[in-house]
Amino acid sequence: MNYIKSLHIEGFKKFVSLDVQFNERMNILVGENEAGKSTILDALKTVLNQQYRNTDKSVLRDLFNTQMVAVFKEKPSVKTLPRIYIEVELALDPQQKDASYFYGEVYGQRKQQFEKYGIRFECKYDEELGTGMEQSIQEGKIPYEYYALTWTTFSNRPYQIIKRPLHFLAIDTTSSAAAPSFNYFNRTVFASRYDGATKAKRVILAVAGAGKTYYICHEIDPTKRNLILAFTHENIHNIQKELCDAHGCVPELTTVSTFDSFVYHQMILPYEPSIAEHFGCPKFVSSGICTINPPPKTTKNAKGKPVANPLYKKKDQLAHYITARGQYYCATLSELVLQVKKKRESLVKRVAARLNLFYDCVLIDEFQDFREYDYELIMALTKRLNNVVLVGDYHQHSVSATNNSGKPFKNKSKDVSYDDFVAELRNFGFEVDLTTLNKSRRCSAEICNYISEKLHISITSNGDHSGSVVWIDDDPTVVLNQNQITKLVFNEAASYTFHAMNWSYSKGDTVNSACVILTDGLDNLDSESFDPEKVKLTTLNKLYVAMTRSRGDLYLIKASTFKKLKDAYIAH
């Protein structure tokens, strides 16, 4: 039987030093409040699940033992800097795959010279990386960003979580924010207890900078057949990178794809005979997809008046969805899938059966970027898929160019409110998670509070790093002339001499500090009279995106102030 034999802790949260021995089958931790029971579980999770592997280094403030921090403050030096050291000794079956990976006589910094199975975690100041920080350290400042976090086995090899010797699950009913108590792995563990159709359709609504991609990539079970979808190639690149960080590589059984590519390869290409039959056409083989738009229903004549477009094809014709060269229009892929039926059986139903056969879980990142028919297709699929997780930020919808501001965020001409959107998702049978990703890891508490107050968008900070909201009214050139401060403008960023990005194009980016140049309609943002309800929703969403890009300070310049200087910054 594989189990945890012992735990050794140094400098982690509650404990300066602690040793715990575990029984083979059941262990019960009993103690008063704040005695350190949760700390013991968190230490195990830190080692076995690499809990803090890619987190912001500022989290170390909450992980270091306060007594060790006090010792450093009293006598600041490199030698007295706080550190964390945790060892987990394991009992493993020697016949188990990768058992030798955890076995050796190199037994941590305590140098116990006998062979055991185990994993160790160390968090300490990297003197080589922190060259030149000596003066700052002597002043009593802890250089968190120059700490190195390492996981190694007792054989002195890097610990790769994909080779995890046993699963560790911590269900903390007191917290659901920073460490979700009911995640994908939990649901897998309890699969025999709950109906799959009920437990496996989940939407996680996040705030900007909460780590949506990080969550998806770190929460998947790498041994399962996962399908991860996103809407842009940049999203795909970020997902692949995060998977490599989390698991050492993109797990062998995990497929990552853009949504358009997925629809074409999984939902259209295998069913082209049925598509041809549906439209009463001869059988054909397509030649891929194209990004050009299909001919619109109307065009303009020589006088500029709208007239019927002779090139337009109705939705009941195959030519509405495919070019003369046999390429599908990217913009109508989902619409096509929804249209096709073979007798009375929809193509969606057949595709869902195929996906359930080949994938254990379908996860979709940035789901707020759905186009109208994409959303309808996903909703139709989720009625029949066994396991679906959608992650996104309602308040970033209609920002990306991939979204046409249609469903699910508009009902005819009326914007769908946040509450109505949540209610609609629940009506579709989704479990809507509002807590797991409700804190921003990127933005400071001050910036989050300002956004909540002014834009009426609920967002809080997950860290204690600094970052202020600064209005630049007197001399904006001080900020405009600093290259290290990223300028965010509403549009036409390329027309300025300083490096700038459009508000909407900055989506997904993180910068050290940002300067947002406002539009005329937002000049009263800092006044008591400002009412976000009177701002066009798409504009408000773009402003929200721009104001949440900075890890540090956020500078704001009024449109009226910038207009006086604008000509000096226009590229000629």
N, C-alpha and C positions, 0 to 999 in steps of 0.2 A: 504493500500500500504506500502510495506517495503522500507525504504530508510535510508540514512545516515543523521542524524540531525545536528551533530556538530563534530568538531575536535579540540582537545587540544594538543599542542606540546610544549615540553620543551627540549632544548639542542640537537635538531636534525638538523644537517646540517646548513642551513641558519638561523634558528630561535633559539634565546634564549628562547623565549616564544611567543606563538601565539594561538589565538582562532578564529575559522572560523565557521560560521553558514551556513547551506545549506538549499536550498529550496526543496520542495517535488519532483519536476519533473525535472527541468533543472537548471544547474548552470554553469556560464561562468566565468572563472578566467582571468582577464585582468591585465597585468603588463609589465614592461620593462624587457629586458633580465637580467637574474640573480636576478630577484626580488623574486624568490622562488615558482613559479607556479609548476614546476616539483617536488620540494621538498614536497609540499602539497600532490600531487598524490602519491609520493613515501612513504609518511607517512601512507596514507590510505592502500597502498599495503603492507607495513610492518606489519600492524596490521591485516588486514583481510586475507591476503594470506601468512602470516608468512614468508615474503620475505627473511629474513636473519637467519632463524632458525638454519641451519646447516652449515652456511658459515664459512670460516676461520676467526678467531677473528681479524686478521690483518685488515679486512675491516672496523673495528671500527674507524681507523684513518681517514677515509673519512666520517664517519657518525657523529662523535662528532662535536658539534658547536665550532668554532675556538675561540670565546670569552671565553667560559667556559674552554677550554684548556689553554688559556693565563692566566686566573685567577689561575688555578692550578700551572702553571709554575712559577708564581710570588710568590705564597704561597703554596708550595707543602705539602699536607697532605691527609690523608684518606678522611677527610670531604670535601676537595675542588676538589677531583677527578671528572672529567666530567662524566655525566650520561645522559641517554635519557629516557624520559617519554612521552608516547603518549596515549591519550584516544579517542576512537571513540564512540560517542553516537548514538544509532540506534532507529528508529521507526519501531516496529515490530507488526504484527498482533498477539494478544494474543492466537489466535486459531492455529497459525502456530506450526508445530512440533518443539520441542526443544526451543520454545520461552522462557520458564521459565529458561532455561539454561543460558540465558543472562540477567536475570532480578534480581535486588537486590538493597539493600540500601548500600552495601559495595561499595563505589564509589571512588575507587582509593586513592591515597595518599592525595588528597585534602579533603577527608572525608566529602563530601557533603551528609548529612544524609537524602536523599529521594531516592525513588526507580526509577531506570531507566533501560533501555536496553543498553547494551554496552560491549565493549571489551577494555582492556588496555594492553599496551606493556611497559615493563620496562627493561632497560639495565643498570646495575649498578655493581660496584665492590663487589664481594662476600668476605666479611671479613673472614669468616670461611675457605673458600677455599684458600684464600691468606695469611693464617697465616705465618708469617716470612718474608713478603714482605715489612714491614714497613720502613726499612732502604732504600730500593730501591725507594720507593715512596717519601720519604723525599728528595731524591736526584733528584727528578723531573721526574722520569720515570713512565710512565703509564703502569700498568701490564695488558695489553689487554687480555692475556690468562686466567686471573682470574676474568673476567667479566661473569656475568650470564644474559642470555636473557630469559625473561619469558612472557608468554601471559596468561592472565586470564580474565574471564568474570566479569561483575559487580556483579554476584552472588558469586564471589570469588572462582570460579571453573576453573581448567585448560581449556584453549581454545583449542579444537580439531578442526582442519581445516575441518575434515569430516563433522562436524556439522555447517559449515559456513552458516550464516543466509542469506547472499546474495552474489552473485558473483561480484567481482570487477575486471575490465579489464582496464589496462593502456596501451594505444597505444602510444608509444614514437617514433616518426619518426626521431628523432635526434640521436638515439642510437639503435644499433642492436647487440651489443656484450654481455655485462654483463647482460642485461635484454632484451631478444629477444622480438621484438615488434609484432611478428606474430607467436604465439605458438599454441599448440594444442587447448587450450581453445578458443583463438581467432577464429580459424577455425570452431569450434563448433558454436560460436556465429553467424558467417557469413554463416552458412550452407545453408541458403535460397537464398543466393546471388551468390554462385559459384557452378559450376559443381563439384560433388563429385569426379569424375574420375580424374579431373585436380588438385584439391587442396589437395588430400588426399594421394598422393604417394610422400613421402619425404625422402631424405637422408641428414643427418646432419654429415658432416665431421669434426672431432674434432682433437685437438692436445693432446699430452700426459698430463695427469693431469688436463684436462679441466672440468672433472666431468660428464662423459657420463652417468654413472649409476644414479648419483644424478639428472641429468636433466630428464631422463626418469621417475623416480619415483616421482618427484615433479611436473611434467607437466601433468601427466595423470589426467583425471577426475575420481575420485573414485566412482562416481555413474554410470559410464559406464562399459560395459563388455569388459575389456581389456585382451589381451593375450600378455604376455611379455616372449620373448624367449632369451636364452643365450646358450653358448656352453659348459660350464663346470659347475660342481656342485658348485665350488667356486664362480663363477659368480652368480649363483642362490642364494646362501647364502647371498652374498652382496646385491643383489636386494631385497630380503625379509627383510633384516635388514634396508635398506634405506626406503623401503615402510613403515615399522613400525615407523621410525623416522619422515617420512613426514605426515603420516595419522593416527598414533596411533596403527595401525595394518595393516596387508595385507588386503586391501579392499575386501569385501565379493565377489564382482563380478569380481575381477581380478585374473587371472590364471597365474602362473609363472612356466615355464617348460624349461628343456634343449631341445635343438633343436631335438636331436635324439629321446627323449621320445615323443615329440610332433609329429614327423613324424610317429612313430609307432602307437601311440594311436589315432591320429586324421586322419591320411592319409592312414594307412595300415590296422589296425585291423578292422575297420568298413566295409572294402571292400575286405575281404579275399575271399568271393565267386567269385567276379569278377576277383581277382588275379588268383584263381584256373582255372577259365574259360579261361583266357587269355593264360595260359601256357598249357591248355588241360589236367589238372590234376584233380583227385578227390578232392572234397571239404575237407578242413582241418581246424583245429584250432591251431594256433601257440602257443608257450610257452614262448614268450618274445623275447628279443634281447641279443646278446652276443658281447663281445668286441674283440674276436679273429678275425683275418683276414681270408678271404676266401682263398682257395688254389691258389697260383699264377699260371700264364699261363705257366711259365717255372721253372725248377729247375736245380740243378747241379748234374752231374753224379759223379762217383768215382774219375774221373780225374779233376773234377772242371769245366767242360765245361757245358754250358747251354743246356738243353734238354727239350722236351715237358713234362709237368707234367700230368701224367695219372689221377690225382685227380681233375684237373681243369675242370670246367663246363662252357660251353658257355653262353653268356648273354641271349640267347633265351630259356634257361632252368631254371626252378624254383630253382634247386639246386645251381645255381650261387649266389642266394640271401639268402638261408636258409640252415641250417645244417640238418643232418639226424635226429636230436632230435627235430626239429621243431622250432629252434631259428633263427631269422634273423641276418645276419651279420650287425653289426652297420655301417661298412664302405660302404655298398651298399644300405642303406635304400632309400636315395634320388634317386639313379639310378633306383631302382625298381619302385618307383612311376612314374618316367618319362617314363618307359617302357610300363606300363600297359594301355591298351585301351579296352573298351567294345564296340564292333563294331567300329564305327568311333569316339566315344566320349572318350576323354582322361580321365584318373582318376584325373588328375590335375583339369580339369574343374568341375568335380563333387565335389571334395574336396573344391574348392574355393566357390562354392555355399553353402556348408555346413558351412564353416568358416564365411561367410557373414551372415548366419542365426544366429549363436551363439555368434559372437564377433563384437563389435563396432569398435575396433581398434586393430591392430597387431603391436607390437613394438619389434624390435630385437636389442639387445645390442651387441657390439663388432662384428659387421657384417664382419669385415675384416678377421675373423677366419673361414669364409666359406670354406668348401672343394669344389672341382670342381663341383660335381653334386649337392651339397647343393645350390650353387650359381645359377645354371641353374634352379633348382626347385623353388627357391624364385622368380627369374625373371619370370618364367612361371606363378606363382601364382599371382604376383602383377598386371598382366594384367587384372585380374578378381576380386581382392580383393577391397573392398570399401575404406579401410583406412589402410595405411601401413607407419610406420616410422622406418627407419634404422639409427642406430647411430654407428659410428666407426672411426678409424684412419687409413687412407691409409698407413701411414708410419710404422705401426706396423703389416702389413701383413706378412705372411710367417715366423712369429716368433714363434707362438704357435705350439705345436706338433699336434694340431687338423687340421692344414692347410697343404696341400700337395704342396703348391706353384703352383697349377694349376690355372684354371680360378677362378676369373676374373683378376688375376694379371700377367698372362702369356698368350701370343698369340703365340702358337707353342713353340719355344725356346726363344723368345724375351720377355723381361720384358715390361709390359704395364706401361707407364709413368703416373704420377699424372694427367696431363692435359687430356691424352687420356682416363683415367679411368672416370674422371668427364664427359667428352663428351659422353662416352658410357652410363653412368647412365641417362643422359639427353635424349639420344636416346630411352631409355627404358620408358620414360615418367615420370621420377622422377624430382621433384623440388629439386635441390641440394643446400643446405644451407652451405655456407662457413664461416659464421660470428658468428652464435650463440655460438659455442664452439671453437672459434679460439684463446682463451687465456688460458694458464695454471694457475690453482690455486695452483699448487704444487711447481713449479720451480721459482726461483728468476729471475729478469730481466737480471742479468749478465749471468746466465747459459743459459737462452733462447737465448740471443744475441749470445753467443758463439756457440751454436748448429746451429743457423741460418747461422752464418758466415762459420762454418767449414763443416757442413753436407749438407748445402743448403736445409734445411727443415725449412719452415717458421713457427716459433713459438714465441709467445710473452707471457709476464707474466701478470696475472690479479691482482697481489698484489704488495706491496712494501716491502715484507719481504726480509731479507738479505740472501745471499748465494753466495759464491765466487767459481770460478774455480781455483784450486790450483794444479800446477804440482809438484810432489814429486820426485826430482832427486837426491838430496844429501843424505838424510837418510830416506828411505821409511819405516824403522822399526818403526818410530815414529807413523805412521798411521796404519801399519799392526798389531801392538801390541795393538791397542785400540779397545776393544770389542764393544764399542758403535758406531763405524764406520763400516757399512756393506760393505764387500768386494764383488765385482762383477767380476767374471771371465768368460771367454768365454765358458768353459766346465769343466767337472770333478771337480765340486766344493767340492764334498765329500772327495776328496783326500787331502785336506789341513787341517792343525791344527786349523787355524782361521775359524770363521763362515763365510761361503761364499755361494753365489748363482750364478748359471749360468746366463748369460745375459738374455737369453730368458725366464728362469723360474721366473725372477724377475718381469715380466710383470704383471701389476695390483697392485704391492706393492708400498708403500710409506715409506721411511725411513728418519730419521732425518739428516743423512749425509751418503754419499756413497763414496767408493773408487773403481774406475774402473781400472782394470789391463788390459792393451791393448794387442793385438796380434802383431806379427811381422809386418804384412802388414799395421798396423796403427801407427807404431812408429813415423811417420813423421806428425802426426795429427796436431801438433802445428807449423809446418813449413809453409812457404808461398807456398811451392811446393806441398802441399797436395791437391789432387784432388778427391773428393768423387765419381766422375763419373767412376774412375778406380777401385773402391771397389765393390765387389760383393754385389748386392742389399740386399740379405738376411742378409749378415754380417753388412751392413750399418744400416739396420732396427734394428738388435739386439743391435748395439752400441747405437742407438737412444733411445731404450728402457732403456738400462743401465744408460745412462747419464741423463735421466729424472725421476729417482726414488727419488732423494734427495730433501727434503724441505729446507735443509740448504746448507752447503758447498759440493762441488764436487771435490774429489781428483782424479788425474790421474797419473798413473805409467806406464812408457814405458815397453814393453816386455823385451827389452835389460837390463833395470835396474833390473827388477824383477828376471830374470834368474840367476843373481849373488847371490840371496838370496833364491831362490826357494827351494833348498834342505832342508833348515832349517825349512820350513813350510810344508813339506810333511809328512802326517800321516803314521806311520809305524806300 
